[in-house]
Amino acid sequence: MVIEQLLENVSPASIILFIFGVGLLVLEMYEPGFGVFGSLGIACFIGCILVTAKDPIQAVILTAILFGIIIIMILIFFSMLSRNRLPKHMVLSETTSSEAGFSASDDLQYLMGKTGIVLTICRPAGNVDFDGVKLDVVSQGEFIEKGKQVEVIEIEGSRIVVKEKV
C-alpha cells in the first residue's frame, strides 16, 4: 500500500533527480576526486526524496531504498576491485625500476675497496671521511677508534660496511 502511494507520487522531476544521482555516484566511482560528484549525487537523492515523499513514512522508505542502491553500487565497485577489472586510469601500472632511471638511493658501488678515516668512534656505527665525503658506515660488529683507517668491504643499498685496515 505504501509502495503504491510512492509510485503515485513519482514525478518527472523525481525521476530526473534519481537518474542524475545514480549517474553522479557512478561518475564518482570511476573518476575519484574530492567527492564533489558523490556529494552532488547524494544531494540529488535527497532532492528526489523531498519531491516524491508526501509524509515521513514515505521518506524513510525512499531513504532505505536509496541506501540499498548505494550499497549495491559499493559492492559492485569492490567486486570489480577484487577481480582487477578497474579502469586503466585508476591503477598505477608504471614501474620504478632502475632500468627506467629510478633509484631509491644513490649507487654507492664506487666506494667498494676505498679507504677512509674514521671521524667518530664506530661501535659498530659511525662516520668516515672518504676523500672529503663524510658518510655513515657500520663495522662488522667490532669497535673502531676515531682516526683509524678503514676499508669498504660490502655495500647493500645505502648500508656501507667497513673493516679496520691493518
C-alpha positions in Angstrom: 0.0 0.0 0.0 2.8 2.4 0.9 4.7 1.4 -2.3 1.6 2.1 -4.4 1.4 5.6 -2.8 5.1 6.1 -3.6 4.6 5.2 -7.2 1.6 7.6 -7.5 3.8 10.4 -6.2 6.7 9.8 -8.7 7.0 12.8 -10.9 9.3 13.5 -13.9 11.4 15.8 -11.6 12.0 12.9 -9.1 12.9 10.5 -11.9 15.4 13.1 -13.3 16.9 13.7 -9.9 17.2 9.9 -9.3 18.9 9.3 -12.6 21.3 12.2 -12.1 22.0 11.0 -8.6 22.9 7.5 -9.8 24.9 8.9 -12.7 26.9 11.2 -10.4 27.7 8.4 -7.9 28.9 6.2 -10.8 31.0 9.0 -12.0 32.5 9.4 -8.5 33.3 5.7 -8.5 35.2 5.9 -11.8 36.7 9.4 -11.5 37.6 9.6 -7.8 38.4 13.1 -6.7 37.4 15.3 -3.8 33.9 13.9 -3.5 32.2 16.6 -5.5 30.3 14.2 -7.8 29.4 11.9 -4.9 28.2 14.8 -2.8 26.1 16.2 -5.7 24.7 12.7 -6.3 23.6 12.4 -2.7 22.1 15.9 -2.9 20.1 14.7 -6.0 18.9 11.7 -4.0 17.8 14.0 -1.1 16.0 16.2 -3.6 14.4 13.1 -5.1 13.1 12.1 -1.6 11.8 15.6 -0.9 10.0 15.8 -4.2 8.5 12.3 -4.0 7.7 11.7 -0.4 4.4 13.1 0.9 4.9 12.1 4.6 7.7 10.9 6.8 7.0 7.2 6.4 7.4 7.5 2.6 10.6 9.5 3.2 12.0 6.7 5.4 11.1 4.0 2.8 12.7 6.0 0.0 15.8 6.6 2.1 16.1 2.8 2.7 15.7 2.1 -1.0 18.4 4.7 -1.9 20.8 3.3 0.8 20.2 -0.2 -0.7 21.1 1.2 -4.2 24.2 2.8 -2.8 25.3 -0.4 -1.0 24.8 -2.4 -4.2 27.0 0.2 -6.1 29.7 -0.1 -3.5 29.5 -3.9 -3.7 29.8 -3.8 -7.5 32.9 -1.5 -7.1 34.6 -3.8 -4.7 33.7 -6.8 -6.9 35.5 -5.1 -9.8 38.4 -4.2 -7.5 38.9 -7.8 -6.4 38.8 -9.1 -9.9 41.2 -6.4 -11.2 38.6 -5.0 -13.6 39.1 -1.4 -12.7 39.6 1.1 -15.5 43.2 1.5 -16.6 43.5 5.1 -15.3 42.6 4.1 -11.8 45.5 1.6 -11.4 49.2 2.6 -11.3 50.9 0.4 -13.9 54.2 2.1 -14.3 57.2 0.6 -12.5 60.1 2.4 -10.8 62.9 0.2 -12.0 66.5 1.1 -12.2 66.3 0.4 -15.9 63.8 3.3 -16.2 66.1 5.6 -14.3 64.6 5.4 -10.8 66.7 4.8 -7.7 65.7 4.6 -4.1 69.2 5.5 -3.0 72.5 6.7 -4.5 74.6 4.0 -6.2 77.5 3.7 -3.8 79.3 0.8 -5.5 82.1 3.2 -6.5 83.2 3.1 -2.8 83.9 -0.6 -2.8 87.5 -1.1 -1.7 88.1 2.6 -0.9 89.8 3.6 2.3 88.8 6.4 4.6 89.5 7.9 8.1 87.1 7.3 11.0 85.6 10.6 12.2 83.6 9.2 15.1 84.0 6.0 17.0 82.4 3.1 15.2 80.6 0.9 17.8 79.6 -0.5 15.3 78.1 2.6 13.5 80.0 5.8 12.9 81.1 8.3 10.4 84.0 8.0 8.0 85.7 10.5 5.6 86.3 9.2 2.1 88.3 11.8 0.3 86.3 14.7 1.7 82.9 12.9 1.6 81.6 12.1 5.0 79.3 9.0 5.1 77.6 6.9 7.8 79.1 3.4 8.0 78.9 0.3 10.1 81.6 -2.1 11.1 81.2 -5.9 11.2 80.5 -5.6 14.9 83.9 -4.6 16.1 84.8 -1.3 17.8 86.9 1.0 15.7 88.5 4.1 17.2 88.5 7.6 15.9 91.3 8.4 13.5 91.9 4.8 12.3 92.0 3.9 8.6 89.1 1.7 7.3 88.3 -0.1 4.1 84.9 -0.6 2.5 84.2 -4.4 2.2 80.5 -4.5 1.5 77.7 -2.3 0.2 74.0 -3.1 0.5 71.9 -0.3 -0.9 72.8 2.7 1.4 74.5 0.5 4.0 78.3 0.7 3.9 80.2 -2.0 5.8 83.8 -1.3 6.7 86.7 -3.1 8.5 89.8 -1.7 10.1 92.7 -1.6 7.6 95.8 -3.3 9.0 
